[in-house]
């Protein structure tokens, strides 16, 4: 294998790693947004229930 092909293969590998890590980061970001939305909705519902006169 020549040095040129080796460097090209390593560059392709790094590119693939960047794509995979970017996708994983995107998925984690989306999951955290959903968790934040559920937490905010729960907080608002709890606050509404606790503020009701008994």
mmCIF entry with sequence, helices, sheets and N, C-alpha, C, O atoms, coordinates in Angstrom:
data_MODEL
# 
_entry.id   MODEL 
# 
_entity.id                         1 
_entity.type                       polymer 
_entity.pdbx_number_of_molecules   1 
# 
_entity_poly.entity_id                      1 
_entity_poly.type                           'polypeptide(L)' 
_entity_poly.nstd_linkage                   no 
_entity_poly.nstd_monomer                   no 
_entity_poly.pdbx_seq_one_letter_code       
;(UNK)(UNK)(UNK)(UNK)(UNK)(UNK)(UNK)(UNK)(UNK)(UNK)(UNK)(UNK)(UNK)(UNK)(UNK)(UNK)
(UNK)(UNK)(UNK)(UNK)(UNK)(UNK)(UNK)(UNK)(UNK)(UNK)(UNK)(UNK)(UNK)(UNK)(UNK)(UNK)
(UNK)(UNK)(UNK)(UNK)(UNK)(UNK)(UNK)(UNK)(UNK)(UNK)(UNK)(UNK)(UNK)(UNK)(UNK)(UNK)
(UNK)(UNK)(UNK)(UNK)(UNK)(UNK)
;
_entity_poly.pdbx_seq_one_letter_code_can   XXXXXXXXXXXXXXXXXXXXXXXXXXXXXXXXXXXXXXXXXXXXXXXXXXXXXX 
_entity_poly.pdbx_strand_id                 A 
# 
loop_
_entity_poly_seq.entity_id 
_entity_poly_seq.num 
_entity_poly_seq.mon_id 
_entity_poly_seq.hetero 
1 1  UNK n 
1 2  UNK n 
1 3  UNK n 
1 4  UNK n 
1 5  UNK n 
1 6  UNK n 
1 7  UNK n 
1 8  UNK n 
1 9  UNK n 
1 10 UNK n 
1 11 UNK n 
1 12 UNK n 
1 13 UNK n 
1 14 UNK n 
1 15 UNK n 
1 16 UNK n 
1 17 UNK n 
1 18 UNK n 
1 19 UNK n 
1 20 UNK n 
1 21 UNK n 
1 22 UNK n 
1 23 UNK n 
1 24 UNK n 
1 25 UNK n 
1 26 UNK n 
1 27 UNK n 
1 28 UNK n 
1 29 UNK n 
1 30 UNK n 
1 31 UNK n 
1 32 UNK n 
1 33 UNK n 
1 34 UNK n 
1 35 UNK n 
1 36 UNK n 
1 37 UNK n 
1 38 UNK n 
1 39 UNK n 
1 40 UNK n 
1 41 UNK n 
1 42 UNK n 
1 43 UNK n 
1 44 UNK n 
1 45 UNK n 
1 46 UNK n 
1 47 UNK n 
1 48 UNK n 
1 49 UNK n 
1 50 UNK n 
1 51 UNK n 
1 52 UNK n 
1 53 UNK n 
1 54 UNK n 
# 
_struct_asym.id          A 
_struct_asym.entity_id   1 
# 
_struct_conf.conf_type_id            HELX_P 
_struct_conf.id                      HELX_P1 
_struct_conf.pdbx_PDB_helix_id       AA1 
_struct_conf.beg_label_comp_id       UNK 
_struct_conf.beg_label_asym_id       A 
_struct_conf.beg_label_seq_id        3 
_struct_conf.pdbx_beg_PDB_ins_code   ? 
_struct_conf.end_label_comp_id       UNK 
_struct_conf.end_label_asym_id       A 
_struct_conf.end_label_seq_id        50 
_struct_conf.pdbx_end_PDB_ins_code   ? 
_struct_conf.beg_auth_comp_id        UNK 
_struct_conf.beg_auth_asym_id        A 
_struct_conf.beg_auth_seq_id         3 
_struct_conf.end_auth_comp_id        UNK 
_struct_conf.end_auth_asym_id        A 
_struct_conf.end_auth_seq_id         50 
_struct_conf.pdbx_PDB_helix_class    1 
_struct_conf.details                 ? 
_struct_conf.pdbx_PDB_helix_length   48 
# 
_struct_conf_type.id          HELX_P 
_struct_conf_type.criteria    ? 
_struct_conf_type.reference   ? 
# 
loop_
_atom_site.group_PDB 
_atom_site.id 
_atom_site.type_symbol 
_atom_site.label_atom_id 
_atom_site.label_alt_id 
_atom_site.label_comp_id 
_atom_site.label_asym_id 
_atom_site.label_entity_id 
_atom_site.label_seq_id 
_atom_site.pdbx_PDB_ins_code 
_atom_site.Cartn_x 
_atom_site.Cartn_y 
_atom_site.Cartn_z 
_atom_site.occupancy 
_atom_site.B_iso_or_equiv 
_atom_site.pdbx_formal_charge 
_atom_site.auth_seq_id 
_atom_site.auth_comp_id 
_atom_site.auth_asym_id 
_atom_site.auth_atom_id 
_atom_site.pdbx_PDB_model_num 
ATOM 1   N N  . UNK A 1 1  ? 0.865   -1.174 0.000  1.00 0.00 ? 1  UNK A N  1 
ATOM 2   C CA . UNK A 1 1  ? 0.000   0.000  0.000  1.00 0.00 ? 1  UNK A CA 1 
ATOM 3   C C  . UNK A 1 1  ? 0.907   1.232  0.000  1.00 0.00 ? 1  UNK A C  1 
ATOM 4   O O  . UNK A 1 1  ? 1.816   1.334  0.824  1.00 0.00 ? 1  UNK A O  1 
ATOM 5   N N  . UNK A 1 2  ? 0.674   2.120  -0.876 1.00 0.00 ? 2  UNK A N  1 
ATOM 6   C CA . UNK A 1 2  ? 1.499   3.324  -0.923 1.00 0.00 ? 2  UNK A CA 1 
ATOM 7   C C  . UNK A 1 2  ? 1.065   4.304  0.146  1.00 0.00 ? 2  UNK A C  1 
ATOM 8   O O  . UNK A 1 2  ? -0.031  4.214  0.700  1.00 0.00 ? 2  UNK A O  1 
ATOM 9   N N  . UNK A 1 3  ? 1.945   5.231  0.415  1.00 0.00 ? 3  UNK A N  1 
ATOM 10  C CA . UNK A 1 3  ? 1.648   6.221  1.439  1.00 0.00 ? 3  UNK A CA 1 
ATOM 11  C C  . UNK A 1 3  ? 0.417   7.045  1.073  1.00 0.00 ? 3  UNK A C  1 
ATOM 12  O O  . UNK A 1 3  ? -0.367  7.414  1.948  1.00 0.00 ? 3  UNK A O  1 
ATOM 13  N N  . UNK A 1 4  ? 0.246   7.331  -0.203 1.00 0.00 ? 4  UNK A N  1 
ATOM 14  C CA . UNK A 1 4  ? -0.904  8.115  -0.652 1.00 0.00 ? 4  UNK A CA 1 
ATOM 15  C C  . UNK A 1 4  ? -2.209  7.394  -0.332 1.00 0.00 ? 4  UNK A C  1 
ATOM 16  O O  . UNK A 1 4  ? -3.141  8.003  0.194  1.00 0.00 ? 4  UNK A O  1 
ATOM 17  N N  . UNK A 1 5  ? -2.282  6.106  -0.644 1.00 0.00 ? 5  UNK A N  1 
ATOM 18  C CA . UNK A 1 5  ? -3.502  5.346  -0.369 1.00 0.00 ? 5  UNK A CA 1 
ATOM 19  C C  . UNK A 1 5  ? -3.742  5.216  1.119  1.00 0.00 ? 5  UNK A C  1 
ATOM 20  O O  . UNK A 1 5  ? -4.885  5.260  1.575  1.00 0.00 ? 5  UNK A O  1 
ATOM 21  N N  . UNK A 1 6  ? -2.672  5.057  1.878  1.00 0.00 ? 6  UNK A N  1 
ATOM 22  C CA . UNK A 1 6  ? -2.814  4.954  3.331  1.00 0.00 ? 6  UNK A CA 1 
ATOM 23  C C  . UNK A 1 6  ? -3.393  6.248  3.902  1.00 0.00 ? 6  UNK A C  1 
ATOM 24  O O  . UNK A 1 6  ? -4.314  6.207  4.718  1.00 0.00 ? 6  UNK A O  1 
ATOM 25  N N  . UNK A 1 7  ? -2.860  7.389  3.482  1.00 0.00 ? 7  UNK A N  1 
ATOM 26  C CA . UNK A 1 7  ? -3.365  8.670  3.977  1.00 0.00 ? 7  UNK A CA 1 
ATOM 27  C C  . UNK A 1 7  ? -4.811  8.898  3.542  1.00 0.00 ? 7  UNK A C  1 
ATOM 28  O O  . UNK A 1 7  ? -5.612  9.429  4.311  1.00 0.00 ? 7  UNK A O  1 
ATOM 29  N N  . UNK A 1 8  ? -5.148  8.504  2.327  1.00 0.00 ? 8  UNK A N  1 
ATOM 30  C CA . UNK A 1 8  ? -6.526  8.635  1.853  1.00 0.00 ? 8  UNK A CA 1 
ATOM 31  C C  . UNK A 1 8  ? -7.467  7.761  2.689  1.00 0.00 ? 8  UNK A C  1 
ATOM 32  O O  . UNK A 1 8  ? -8.575  8.182  3.023  1.00 0.00 ? 8  UNK A O  1 
ATOM 33  N N  . UNK A 1 9  ? -7.031  6.563  3.019  1.00 0.00 ? 9  UNK A N  1 
ATOM 34  C CA . UNK A 1 9  ? -7.855  5.664  3.836  1.00 0.00 ? 9  UNK A CA 1 
ATOM 35  C C  . UNK A 1 9  ? -8.033  6.222  5.243  1.00 0.00 ? 9  UNK A C  1 
ATOM 36  O O  . UNK A 1 9  ? -9.127  6.146  5.803  1.00 0.00 ? 9  UNK A O  1 
ATOM 37  N N  . UNK A 1 10 ? -6.986  6.774  5.815  1.00 0.00 ? 10 UNK A N  1 
ATOM 38  C CA . UNK A 1 10 ? -7.082  7.355  7.154  1.00 0.00 ? 10 UNK A CA 1 
ATOM 39  C C  . UNK A 1 10 ? -7.998  8.587  7.144  1.00 0.00 ? 10 UNK A C  1 
ATOM 40  O O  . UNK A 1 10 ? -8.771  8.795  8.079  1.00 0.00 ? 10 UNK A O  1 
ATOM 41  N N  . UNK A 1 11 ? -7.910  9.388  6.101  1.00 0.00 ? 11 UNK A N  1 
ATOM 42  C CA . UNK A 1 11 ? -8.792  10.550 5.987  1.00 0.00 ? 11 UNK A CA 1 
ATOM 43  C C  . UNK A 1 11 ? -10.250 10.117 5.874  1.00 0.00 ? 11 UNK A C  1 
ATOM 44  O O  . UNK A 1 11 ? -11.128 10.734 6.476  1.00 0.00 ? 11 UNK A O  1 
ATOM 45  N N  . UNK A 1 12 ? -10.510 9.070  5.114  1.00 0.00 ? 12 UNK A N  1 
ATOM 46  C CA . UNK A 1 12 ? -11.868 8.543  4.988  1.00 0.00 ? 12 UNK A CA 1 
ATOM 47  C C  . UNK A 1 12 ? -12.353 8.018  6.336  1.00 0.00 ? 12 UNK A C  1 
ATOM 48  O O  . UNK A 1 12 ? -13.514 8.209  6.698  1.00 0.00 ? 12 UNK A O  1 
ATOM 49  N N  . UNK A 1 13 ? -11.468 7.361  7.077  1.00 0.00 ? 13 UNK A N  1 
ATOM 50  C CA . UNK A 1 13 ? -11.840 6.840  8.393  1.00 0.00 ? 13 UNK A CA 1 
ATOM 51  C C  . UNK A 1 13 ? -12.187 7.977  9.348  1.00 0.00 ? 13 UNK A C  1 
ATOM 52  O O  . UNK A 1 13 ? -13.178 7.898  10.073 1.00 0.00 ? 13 UNK A O  1 
ATOM 53  N N  . UNK A 1 14 ? -11.385 9.025  9.353  1.00 0.00 ? 14 UNK A N  1 
ATOM 54  C CA . UNK A 1 14 ? -11.661 10.175 10.215 1.00 0.00 ? 14 UNK A CA 1 
ATOM 55  C C  . UNK A 1 14 ? -12.986 10.826 9.803  1.00 0.00 ? 14 UNK A C  1 
ATOM 56  O O  . UNK A 1 14 ? -13.781 11.212 10.660 1.00 0.00 ? 14 UNK A O  1 
ATOM 57  N N  . UNK A 1 15 ? -13.221 10.945 8.505  1.00 0.00 ? 15 UNK A N  1 
ATOM 58  C CA . UNK A 1 15 ? -14.481 11.504 8.039  1.00 0.00 ? 15 UNK A CA 1 
ATOM 59  C C  . UNK A 1 15 ? -15.675 10.685 8.498  1.00 0.00 ? 15 UNK A C  1 
ATOM 60  O O  . UNK A 1 15 ? -16.694 11.238 8.912  1.00 0.00 ? 15 UNK A O  1 
ATOM 61  N N  . UNK A 1 16 ? -15.550 9.373  8.425  1.00 0.00 ? 16 UNK A N  1 
ATOM 62  C CA . UNK A 1 16 ? -16.621 8.487  8.888  1.00 0.00 ? 16 UNK A CA 1 
ATOM 63  C C  . UNK A 1 16 ? -16.851 8.643  10.382 1.00 0.00 ? 16 UNK A C  1 
ATOM 64  O O  . UNK A 1 16 ? -17.995 8.667  10.835 1.00 0.00 ? 16 UNK A O  1 
ATOM 65  N N  . UNK A 1 17 ? -15.778 8.748  11.147 1.00 0.00 ? 17 UNK A N  1 
ATOM 66  C CA . UNK A 1 17 ? -15.909 8.941  12.594 1.00 0.00 ? 17 UNK A CA 1 
ATOM 67  C C  . UNK A 1 17 ? -16.619 10.254 12.905 1.00 0.00 ? 17 UNK A C  1 
ATOM 68  O O  . UNK A 1 17 ? -17.455 10.307 13.807 1.00 0.00 ? 17 UNK A O  1 
ATOM 69  N N  . UNK A 1 18 ? -16.295 11.311 12.169 1.00 0.00 ? 18 UNK A N  1 
ATOM 70  C CA . UNK A 1 18 ? -16.942 12.609 12.389 1.00 0.00 ? 18 UNK A CA 1 
ATOM 71  C C  . UNK A 1 18 ? -18.433 12.513 12.102 1.00 0.00 ? 18 UNK A C  1 
ATOM 72  O O  . UNK A 1 18 ? -19.249 13.063 12.842 1.00 0.00 ? 18 UNK A O  1 
ATOM 73  N N  . UNK A 1 19 ? -18.787 11.822 11.035 1.00 0.00 ? 19 UNK A N  1 
ATOM 74  C CA . UNK A 1 19 ? -20.202 11.663 10.688 1.00 0.00 ? 19 UNK A CA 1 
ATOM 75  C C  . UNK A 1 19 ? -20.932 10.876 11.769 1.00 0.00 ? 19 UNK A C  1 
ATOM 76  O O  . UNK A 1 19 ? -22.022 11.265 12.190 1.00 0.00 ? 19 UNK A O  1 
ATOM 77  N N  . UNK A 1 20 ? -20.341 9.774  12.220 1.00 0.00 ? 20 UNK A N  1 
ATOM 78  C CA . UNK A 1 20 ? -20.989 8.937  13.242 1.00 0.00 ? 20 UNK A CA 1 
ATOM 79  C C  . UNK A 1 20 ? -21.128 9.703  14.551 1.00 0.00 ? 20 UNK A C  1 
ATOM 80  O O  . UNK A 1 20 ? -22.195 9.679  15.166 1.00 0.00 ? 20 UNK A O  1 
ATOM 81  N N  . UNK A 1 21 ? -20.076 10.378 14.986 1.00 0.00 ? 21 UNK A N  1 
ATOM 82  C CA . UNK A 1 21 ? -20.155 11.132 16.236 1.00 0.00 ? 21 UNK A CA 1 
ATOM 83  C C  . UNK A 1 21 ? -21.120 12.310 16.114 1.00 0.00 ? 21 UNK A C  1 
ATOM 84  O O  . UNK A 1 21 ? -21.803 12.652 17.079 1.00 0.00 ? 21 UNK A O  1 
ATOM 85  N N  . UNK A 1 22 ? -21.182 12.923 14.953 1.00 0.00 ? 22 UNK A N  1 
ATOM 86  C CA . UNK A 1 22 ? -22.147 14.000 14.740 1.00 0.00 ? 22 UNK A CA 1 
ATOM 87  C C  . UNK A 1 22 ? -23.577 13.495 14.837 1.00 0.00 ? 22 UNK A C  1 
ATOM 88  O O  . UNK A 1 22 ? -24.433 14.158 15.423 1.00 0.00 ? 22 UNK A O  1 
ATOM 89  N N  . UNK A 1 23 ? -23.841 12.328 14.268 1.00 0.00 ? 23 UNK A N  1 
ATOM 90  C CA . UNK A 1 23 ? -25.187 11.751 14.346 1.00 0.00 ? 23 UNK A CA 1 
ATOM 91  C C  . UNK A 1 23 ? -25.548 11.397 15.781 1.00 0.00 ? 23 UNK A C  1 
ATOM 92  O O  . UNK A 1 23 ? -26.668 11.655 16.221 1.00 0.00 ? 23 UNK A O  1 
ATOM 93  N N  . UNK A 1 24 ? -24.603 10.807 16.517 1.00 0.00 ? 24 UNK A N  1 
ATOM 94  C CA . UNK A 1 24 ? -24.867 10.455 17.913 1.00 0.00 ? 24 UNK A CA 1 
ATOM 95  C C  . UNK A 1 24 ? -25.146 11.713 18.728 1.00 0.00 ? 24 UNK A C  1 
ATOM 96  O O  . UNK A 1 24 ? -26.053 11.732 19.560 1.00 0.00 ? 24 UNK A O  1 
ATOM 97  N N  . UNK A 1 25 ? -24.369 12.757 18.488 1.00 0.00 ? 25 UNK A N  1 
ATOM 98  C CA . UNK A 1 25 ? -24.584 14.027 19.189 1.00 0.00 ? 25 UNK A CA 1 
ATOM 99  C C  . UNK A 1 25 ? -25.954 14.606 18.864 1.00 0.00 ? 25 UNK A C  1 
ATOM 100 O O  . UNK A 1 25 ? -26.641 15.111 19.752 1.00 0.00 ? 25 UNK A O  1 
ATOM 101 N N  . UNK A 1 26 ? -26.355 14.536 17.600 1.00 0.00 ? 26 UNK A N  1 
ATOM 102 C CA . UNK A 1 26 ? -27.666 15.028 17.185 1.00 0.00 ? 26 UNK A CA 1 
ATOM 103 C C  . UNK A 1 26 ? -28.786 14.259 17.885 1.00 0.00 ? 26 UNK A C  1 
ATOM 104 O O  . UNK A 1 26 ? -29.749 14.856 18.365 1.00 0.00 ? 26 UNK A O  1 
ATOM 105 N N  . UNK A 1 27 ? -28.655 12.933 17.940 1.00 0.00 ? 27 UNK A N  1 
ATOM 106 C CA . UNK A 1 27 ? -29.688 12.125 18.592 1.00 0.00 ? 27 UNK A CA 1 
ATOM 107 C C  . UNK A 1 27 ? -29.785 12.444 20.084 1.00 0.00 ? 27 UNK A C  1 
ATOM 108 O O  . UNK A 1 27 ? -30.883 12.542 20.632 1.00 0.00 ? 27 UNK A O  1 
ATOM 109 N N  . UNK A 1 28 ? -28.637 12.606 20.736 1.00 0.00 ? 28 UNK A N  1 
ATOM 110 C CA . UNK A 1 28 ? -28.646 12.948 22.160 1.00 0.00 ? 28 UNK A CA 1 
ATOM 111 C C  . UNK A 1 28 ? -29.296 14.313 22.363 1.00 0.00 ? 28 UNK A C  1 
ATOM 112 O O  . UNK A 1 28 ? -30.069 14.497 23.304 1.00 0.00 ? 28 UNK A O  1 
ATOM 113 N N  . UNK A 1 29 ? -28.994 15.257 21.499 1.00 0.00 ? 29 UNK A N  1 
ATOM 114 C CA . UNK A 1 29 ? -29.591 16.593 21.592 1.00 0.00 ? 29 UNK A CA 1 
ATOM 115 C C  . UNK A 1 29 ? -31.112 16.519 21.471 1.00 0.00 ? 29 UNK A C  1 
ATOM 116 O O  . UNK A 1 29 ? -31.830 17.166 22.234 1.00 0.00 ? 29 UNK A O  1 
ATOM 117 N N  . UNK A 1 30 ? -31.599 15.737 20.520 1.00 0.00 ? 30 UNK A N  1 
ATOM 118 C CA . UNK A 1 30 ? -33.047 15.598 20.340 1.00 0.00 ? 30 UNK A CA 1 
ATOM 119 C C  . UNK A 1 30 ? -33.692 14.949 21.561 1.00 0.00 ? 30 UNK A C  1 
ATOM 120 O O  . UNK A 1 30 ? -34.758 15.380 21.999 1.00 0.00 ? 30 UNK A O  1 
ATOM 121 N N  . UNK A 1 31 ? -33.059 13.925 22.109 1.00 0.00 ? 31 UNK A N  1 
ATOM 122 C CA . UNK A 1 31 ? -33.598 13.249 23.294 1.00 0.00 ? 31 UNK A CA 1 
ATOM 123 C C  . UNK A 1 31 ? -33.649 14.217 24.471 1.00 0.00 ? 31 UNK A C  1 
ATOM 124 O O  . UNK A 1 31 ? -34.636 14.250 25.205 1.00 0.00 ? 31 UNK A O  1 
ATOM 125 N N  . UNK A 1 32 ? -32.594 15.003 24.652 1.00 0.00 ? 32 UNK A N  1 
ATOM 126 C CA . UNK A 1 32 ? -32.578 15.958 25.756 1.00 0.00 ? 32 UNK A CA 1 
ATOM 127 C C  . UNK A 1 32 ? -33.626 17.044 25.584 1.00 0.00 ? 32 UNK A C  1 
ATOM 128 O O  . UNK A 1 32 ? -34.179 17.523 26.574 1.00 0.00 ? 32 UNK A O  1 
ATOM 129 N N  . UNK A 1 33 ? -33.911 17.444 24.351 1.00 0.00 ? 33 UNK A N  1 
ATOM 130 C CA . UNK A 1 33 ? -34.981 18.416 24.124 1.00 0.00 ? 33 UNK A CA 1 
ATOM 131 C C  . UNK A 1 33 ? -36.328 17.842 24.548 1.00 0.00 ? 33 UNK A C  1 
ATOM 132 O O  . UNK A 1 33 ? -37.139 18.537 25.159 1.00 0.00 ? 33 UNK A O  1 
ATOM 133 N N  . UNK A 1 34 ? -36.566 16.563 24.220 1.00 0.00 ? 34 UNK A N  1 
ATOM 134 C CA . UNK A 1 34 ? -37.840 15.941 24.621 1.00 0.00 ? 34 UNK A CA 1 
ATOM 135 C C  . UNK A 1 34 ? -37.929 15.819 26.135 1.00 0.00 ? 34 UNK A C  1 
ATOM 136 O O  . UNK A 1 34 ? -38.988 16.064 26.712 1.00 0.00 ? 34 UNK A O  1 
ATOM 137 N N  . UNK A 1 35 ? -36.831 15.443 26.787 1.00 0.00 ? 35 UNK A N  1 
ATOM 138 C CA . UNK A 1 35 ? -36.836 15.326 28.243 1.00 0.00 ? 35 UNK A CA 1 
ATOM 139 C C  . UNK A 1 35 ? -37.105 16.690 28.872 1.00 0.00 ? 35 UNK A C  1 
ATOM 140 O O  . UNK A 1 35 ? -37.859 16.790 29.839 1.00 0.00 ? 35 UNK A O  1 
ATOM 141 N N  . UNK A 1 36 ? -36.496 17.732 28.331 1.00 0.00 ? 36 UNK A N  1 
ATOM 142 C CA . UNK A 1 36 ? -36.711 19.078 28.841 1.00 0.00 ? 36 UNK A CA 1 
ATOM 143 C C  . UNK A 1 36 ? -38.176 19.495 28.676 1.00 0.00 ? 36 UNK A C  1 
ATOM 144 O O  . UNK A 1 36 ? -38.745 20.127 29.566 1.00 0.00 ? 36 UNK A O  1 
ATOM 145 N N  . UNK A 1 37 ? -38.778 19.147 27.550 1.00 0.00 ? 37 UNK A N  1 
ATOM 146 C CA . UNK A 1 37 ? -40.177 19.499 27.317 1.00 0.00 ? 37 UNK A CA 1 
ATOM 147 C C  . UNK A 1 37 ? -41.096 18.778 28.294 1.00 0.00 ? 37 UNK A C  1 
ATOM 148 O O  . UNK A 1 37 ? -42.039 19.373 28.817 1.00 0.00 ? 37 UNK A O  1 
ATOM 149 N N  . UNK A 1 38 ? -40.827 17.506 28.540 1.00 0.00 ? 38 UNK A N  1 
ATOM 150 C CA . UNK A 1 38 ? -41.640 16.751 29.497 1.00 0.00 ? 38 UNK A CA 1 
ATOM 151 C C  . UNK A 1 38 ? -41.461 17.324 30.897 1.00 0.00 ? 38 UNK A C  1 
ATOM 152 O O  . UNK A 1 38 ? -42.429 17.444 31.648 1.00 0.00 ? 38 UNK A O  1 
ATOM 153 N N  . UNK A 1 39 ? -40.240 17.676 31.250 1.00 0.00 ? 39 UNK A N  1 
ATOM 154 C CA . UNK A 1 39 ? -39.989 18.269 32.565 1.00 0.00 ? 39 UNK A CA 1 
ATOM 155 C C  . UNK A 1 39 ? -40.705 19.594 32.730 1.00 0.00 ? 39 UNK A C  1 
ATOM 156 O O  . UNK A 1 39 ? -41.271 19.863 33.790 1.00 0.00 ? 39 UNK A O  1 
ATOM 157 N N  . UNK A 1 40 ? -40.689 20.427 31.698 1.00 0.00 ? 40 UNK A N  1 
ATOM 158 C CA . UNK A 1 40 ? -41.366 21.720 31.776 1.00 0.00 ? 40 UNK A CA 1 
ATOM 159 C C  . UNK A 1 40 ? -42.874 21.540 31.888 1.00 0.00 ? 40 UNK A C  1 
ATOM 160 O O  . UNK A 1 40 ? -43.523 22.232 32.672 1.00 0.00 ? 40 UNK A O  1 
ATOM 161 N N  . UNK A 1 41 ? -43.433 20.623 31.118 1.00 0.00 ? 41 UNK A N  1 
ATOM 162 C CA . UNK A 1 41 ? -44.883 20.374 31.190 1.00 0.00 ? 41 UNK A CA 1 
ATOM 163 C C  . UNK A 1 41 ? -45.262 19.839 32.562 1.00 0.00 ? 41 UNK A C  1 
ATOM 164 O O  . UNK A 1 41 ? -46.282 20.236 33.125 1.00 0.00 ? 41 UNK A O  1 
ATOM 165 N N  . UNK A 1 42 ? -44.455 18.950 33.097 1.00 0.00 ? 42 UNK A N  1 
ATOM 166 C CA . UNK A 1 42 ? -44.725 18.406 34.431 1.00 0.00 ? 42 UNK A CA 1 
ATOM 167 C C  . UNK A 1 42 ? -44.659 19.508 35.477 1.00 0.00 ? 42 UNK A C  1 
ATOM 168 O O  . UNK A 1 42 ? -45.516 19.586 36.357 1.00 0.00 ? 42 UNK A O  1 
ATOM 169 N N  . UNK A 1 43 ? -43.646 20.357 35.383 1.00 0.00 ? 43 UNK A N  1 
ATOM 170 C CA . UNK A 1 43 ? -43.522 21.476 36.328 1.00 0.00 ? 43 UNK A CA 1 
ATOM 171 C C  . UNK A 1 43 ? -44.757 22.366 36.284 1.00 0.00 ? 43 UNK A C  1 
ATOM 172 O O  . UNK A 1 43 ? -45.272 22.751 37.334 1.00 0.00 ? 43 UNK A O  1 
ATOM 173 N N  . UNK A 1 44 ? -45.246 22.702 35.081 1.00 0.00 ? 44 UNK A N  1 
ATOM 174 C CA . UNK A 1 44 ? -46.416 23.567 34.970 1.00 0.00 ? 44 UNK A CA 1 
ATOM 175 C C  . UNK A 1 44 ? -47.659 22.903 35.552 1.00 0.00 ? 44 UNK A C  1 
ATOM 176 O O  . UNK A 1 44 ? -48.468 23.561 36.206 1.00 0.00 ? 44 UNK A O  1 
ATOM 177 N N  . UNK A 1 45 ? -47.811 21.604 35.316 1.00 0.00 ? 45 UNK A N  1 
ATOM 178 C CA . UNK A 1 45 ? -48.977 20.898 35.864 1.00 0.00 ? 45 UNK A CA 1 
ATOM 179 C C  . UNK A 1 45 ? -48.911 20.823 37.387 1.00 0.00 ? 45 UNK A C  1 
ATOM 180 O O  . UNK A 1 45 ? -49.923 21.013 38.061 1.00 0.00 ? 45 UNK A O  1 
ATOM 181 N N  . UNK A 1 46 ? -47.746 20.551 37.922 1.00 0.00 ? 46 UNK A N  1 
ATOM 182 C CA . UNK A 1 46 ? -47.600 20.477 39.380 1.00 0.00 ? 46 UNK A CA 1 
ATOM 183 C C  . UNK A 1 46 ? -47.860 21.834 39.999 1.00 0.00 ? 46 UNK A C  1 
ATOM 184 O O  . UNK A 1 46 ? -48.533 21.928 41.026 1.00 0.00 ? 46 UNK A O  1 
ATOM 185 N N  . UNK A 1 47 ? -47.331 22.897 39.385 1.00 0.00 ? 47 UNK A N  1 
ATOM 186 C CA . UNK A 1 47 ? -47.551 24.240 39.906 1.00 0.00 ? 47 UNK A CA 1 
ATOM 187 C C  . UNK A 1 47 ? -49.041 24.588 39.881 1.00 0.00 ? 47 UNK A C  1 
ATOM 188 O O  . UNK A 1 47 ? -49.553 25.210 40.811 1.00 0.00 ? 47 UNK A O  1 
ATOM 189 N N  . UNK A 1 48 ? -49.737 24.180 38.804 1.00 0.00 ? 48 UNK A N  1 
ATOM 190 C CA . UNK A 1 48 ? -51.168 24.464 38.700 1.00 0.00 ? 48 UNK A CA 1 
ATOM 191 C C  . UNK A 1 48 ? -51.942 23.728 39.795 1.00 0.00 ? 48 UNK A C  1 
ATOM 192 O O  . UNK A 1 48 ? -52.848 24.293 40.408 1.00 0.00 ? 48 UNK A O  1 
ATOM 193 N N  . UNK A 1 49 ? -51.582 22.477 40.034 1.00 0.00 ? 49 UNK A N  1 
ATOM 194 C CA . UNK A 1 49 ? -52.284 21.691 41.055 1.00 0.00 ? 49 UNK A CA 1 
ATOM 195 C C  . UNK A 1 49 ? -52.006 22.255 42.450 1.00 0.00 ? 49 UNK A C  1 
ATOM 196 O O  . UNK A 1 49 ? -52.914 22.354 43.275 1.00 0.00 ? 49 UNK A O  1 
ATOM 197 N N  . UNK A 1 50 ? -50.755 22.623 42.708 1.00 0.00 ? 50 UNK A N  1 
ATOM 198 C CA . UNK A 1 50 ? -50.420 23.122 44.034 1.00 0.00 ? 50 UNK A CA 1 
ATOM 199 C C  . UNK A 1 50 ? -51.011 24.508 44.296 1.00 0.00 ? 50 UNK A C  1 
ATOM 200 O O  . UNK A 1 50 ? -51.205 24.871 45.457 1.00 0.00 ? 50 UNK A O  1 
ATOM 201 N N  . UNK A 1 51 ? -51.297 25.280 43.274 1.00 0.00 ? 51 UNK A N  1 
ATOM 202 C CA . UNK A 1 51 ? -51.861 26.609 43.471 1.00 0.00 ? 51 UNK A CA 1 
ATOM 203 C C  . UNK A 1 51 ? -53.377 26.618 43.564 1.00 0.00 ? 51 UNK A C  1 
ATOM 204 O O  . UNK A 1 51 ? -53.970 27.665 43.824 1.00 0.00 ? 51 UNK A O  1 
ATOM 205 N N  . UNK A 1 52 ? -54.018 25.469 43.356 1.00 0.00 ? 52 UNK A N  1 
ATOM 206 C CA . UNK A 1 52 ? -55.480 25.416 43.464 1.00 0.00 ? 52 UNK A CA 1 
ATOM 207 C C  . UNK A 1 52 ? -55.888 25.496 44.941 1.00 0.00 ? 52 UNK A C  1 
ATOM 208 O O  . UNK A 1 52 ? -55.284 24.856 45.803 1.00 0.00 ? 52 UNK A O  1 
ATOM 209 N N  . UNK A 1 53 ? -56.918 26.290 45.207 1.00 0.00 ? 53 UNK A N  1 
ATOM 210 C CA . UNK A 1 53 ? -57.408 26.353 46.602 1.00 0.00 ? 53 UNK A CA 1 
ATOM 211 C C  . UNK A 1 53 ? -58.063 25.019 46.984 1.00 0.00 ? 53 UNK A C  1 
ATOM 212 O O  . UNK A 1 53 ? -58.668 24.338 46.156 1.00 0.00 ? 53 UNK A O  1 
ATOM 213 N N  . UNK A 1 54 ? -57.922 24.688 48.222 1.00 0.00 ? 54 UNK A N  1 
ATOM 214 C CA . UNK A 1 54 ? -58.496 23.408 48.683 1.00 0.00 ? 54 UNK A CA 1 
ATOM 215 C C  . UNK A 1 54 ? -59.754 23.610 49.424 1.00 0.00 ? 54 UNK A C  1 
ATOM 216 O O  . UNK A 1 54 ? -60.365 22.642 49.879 1.00 0.00 ? 54 UNK A O  1 
# 
